Amino acid sequence: MRLKAVFLLALGSVLLFAPAAFSQAGDGQFALSREGDAVAGQRAFAVCRACHNLTADQQPRVGPNLDNIFGRPAASSESFPRYSQALKASGIVWSEQNLDEWLAKPRTFLPGNKMTFPGIGDEQKRKDLIAYLREATVSAN
C-alpha cells in the first residue's frame, strides 16, 4: 500500500509540473505545434502525401520519408539517396521554426534544393501541418 501511495505522489508531481516543462522546453521548440490543429493539419498534409510518407517502414516516394523529422539532421535518411547538394551541405536540424520557414517558401529558405513545392503561404495552415507532423511522424520503433 505504501508503494502505491509513493507512486501516486510521484505521478501527481509529474502531472502538476509537466505543462510548465512543456511550455519551457528548449527555446520554444513546441511553440508552433501548440498553436496548430492536428486534425486540420492532417487535411493539409494531403498535398505533401504525393511526395512524402510519414513512417520509416514505407518505401520513400519522390521525397524522403518524414519519420522522426523533428530533431533530425536534414538529408540524413539513409533510405533516400537523392538529396540536393544544398540540403546535404545545409547543416539544418529540423525544428518547428525552420520547418515552418521551409514550408512557407522552400526555394527562398534554401536556394538550390530540389523540392518543387511552391510553399504554403497561410501561417495557420503551416502551424496545423506542423501540429499534425508532431503527432504522425514519431516512429513506432
Phi, psi and omega per residue, in radians:
M1 nan -0.678 -3.129
R2 -1.123 -0.704 3.117
L3 -1.065 -0.689 3.129
K4 -1.108 -0.724 3.127
A5 -1.121 -0.714 3.117
V6 -1.122 -0.747 3.118
F7 -1.062 -0.811 -3.123
L8 -1.128 -0.661 3.083
L9 -1.111 -0.766 3.120
A10 -1.126 -0.759 3.118
L11 -1.075 -0.731 3.104
G12 -1.064 -0.689 3.120
S13 -1.131 -0.745 3.118
V14 -1.083 -0.804 -3.123
L15 -1.169 -0.593 3.141
L16 -1.191 -0.737 -3.053
F17 -1.695 -0.174 -3.102
A18 -1.030 -0.791 -3.139
P19 -1.060 -0.671 3.115
A20 -1.146 -0.730 3.126
A21 -1.127 -0.686 3.135
F22 -1.100 -0.771 -3.089
S23 -1.263 -0.369 -3.129
Q24 -1.762 0.016 -3.078
A25 -1.036 2.298 3.115
G26 0.161 1.865 3.073
D27 0.474 0.885 3.050
G28 1.238 0.526 -3.032
Q29 -1.068 -0.300 3.116
F30 -1.962 0.181 -3.031
A31 -1.019 -0.763 -3.079
L32 -1.318 -0.748 -3.113
S33 -1.169 -0.516 3.084
R34 -1.156 -0.490 -3.129
E35 -1.566 -0.053 -3.102
G36 -1.764 2.911 3.098
D37 -1.988 1.916 -3.066
A38 -1.079 -0.562 3.121
V39 -1.154 -0.794 3.075
A40 -1.145 -0.614 3.115
G41 -1.125 -0.577 3.094
Q42 -1.120 -0.690 3.079
R43 -1.160 -0.699 3.136
A44 -1.127 -0.510 -3.129
F45 -1.182 -0.245 -3.121
A46 -0.930 -0.668 3.132
V47 -1.281 -0.460 3.139
C48 -1.350 -0.535 -3.046
R49 -1.049 -0.417 3.118
A50 -1.078 -0.502 -3.071
C51 -2.075 -0.341 -3.017
H52 -2.225 2.459 2.930
N53 -1.760 2.865 -3.091
L54 -1.726 -0.309 -3.055
T55 -2.162 2.708 -3.089
A56 -1.220 -0.395 -3.072
D57 -1.413 -0.024 3.098
Q58 -1.731 2.637 3.086
Q59 -1.170 2.280 3.102
P60 -1.045 2.590 3.094
R61 -1.705 -2.473 3.121
V62 -1.097 -0.591 3.097
G63 -2.004 2.968 -3.109
P64 -1.221 2.761 3.008
N65 -1.169 2.630 -3.044
L66 -1.815 0.243 3.130
D67 -0.980 2.394 3.122
N68 0.854 0.729 -3.069
I69 -1.112 -0.656 -3.075
F70 -1.300 2.151 -3.108
G71 1.561 -0.049 -3.136
R72 -1.591 2.356 3.060
P73 -1.111 2.465 3.082
A74 -1.047 2.595 3.091
A75 1.059 0.587 -3.071
S76 -1.943 -0.038 3.133
S77 -1.306 2.063 -3.115
E78 -1.183 -0.363 -3.126
S79 -1.432 -0.073 -3.119
F80 -2.151 1.860 -3.051
P81 -1.595 -0.040 -2.961
R82 -1.824 0.611 3.110
Y83 -1.213 2.611 3.061
S84 -1.265 2.729 3.068
Q85 -1.077 -0.638 3.138
A86 -1.047 -0.766 -3.140
L87 -1.228 -0.706 3.121
K88 -1.060 -0.652 -3.078
A89 -1.579 -0.021 -2.980
S90 -1.232 -0.566 -3.063
G91 1.293 0.167 -3.117
I92 -1.240 2.392 2.910
V93 -2.011 2.171 -2.999
W94 -1.183 2.088 3.029
S95 -2.124 2.985 3.086
E96 -1.057 -0.720 -3.079
Q97 -1.126 -0.877 -3.097
N98 -1.325 -0.438 3.023
L99 -1.163 -0.666 3.085
D100 -1.070 -0.796 3.127
E101 -1.139 -0.698 3.096
W102 -1.072 -0.826 -3.101
L103 -1.170 -0.499 3.133
A104 -1.179 -0.849 -3.110
K105 -2.699 1.493 -3.079
P106 -0.966 -0.711 -3.091
R107 -1.194 -0.621 3.123
T108 -1.333 -0.711 -3.123
F109 -1.072 -0.743 -3.141
L110 -2.481 1.551 3.108
P111 -1.003 2.443 3.117
G112 1.626 -0.005 3.090
N113 -1.373 2.836 -3.042
K114 -1.608 -0.085 -3.063
M115 -1.216 2.137 -3.093
T116 -1.518 -0.159 -3.140
F117 -1.072 2.278 -3.070
P118 -1.315 -0.380 3.131
G119 2.054 2.982 3.124
I120 -2.070 1.912 -3.093
G121 -1.291 -0.489 -3.073
D122 -1.331 1.991 -3.085
E123 -1.046 -0.740 -3.130
Q124 -1.157 -0.649 3.115
K125 -1.100 -0.658 3.089
R126 -1.172 -0.713 3.097
K127 -1.091 -0.726 3.106
D128 -1.079 -0.799 3.141
L129 -1.084 -0.750 3.131
I130 -1.139 -0.676 3.075
A131 -1.071 -0.751 3.103
Y132 -1.125 -0.778 3.141
L133 -1.089 -0.613 3.079
R134 -1.008 -0.711 -3.109
E135 -1.405 -0.686 -2.918
A136 -1.583 -0.261 -3.008
T137 -1.827 0.155 3.090
V138 -1.391 2.102 -3.088
S139 -1.128 2.542 -3.141
A140 -1.534 0.346 -3.116
N141 -1.063 nan nan
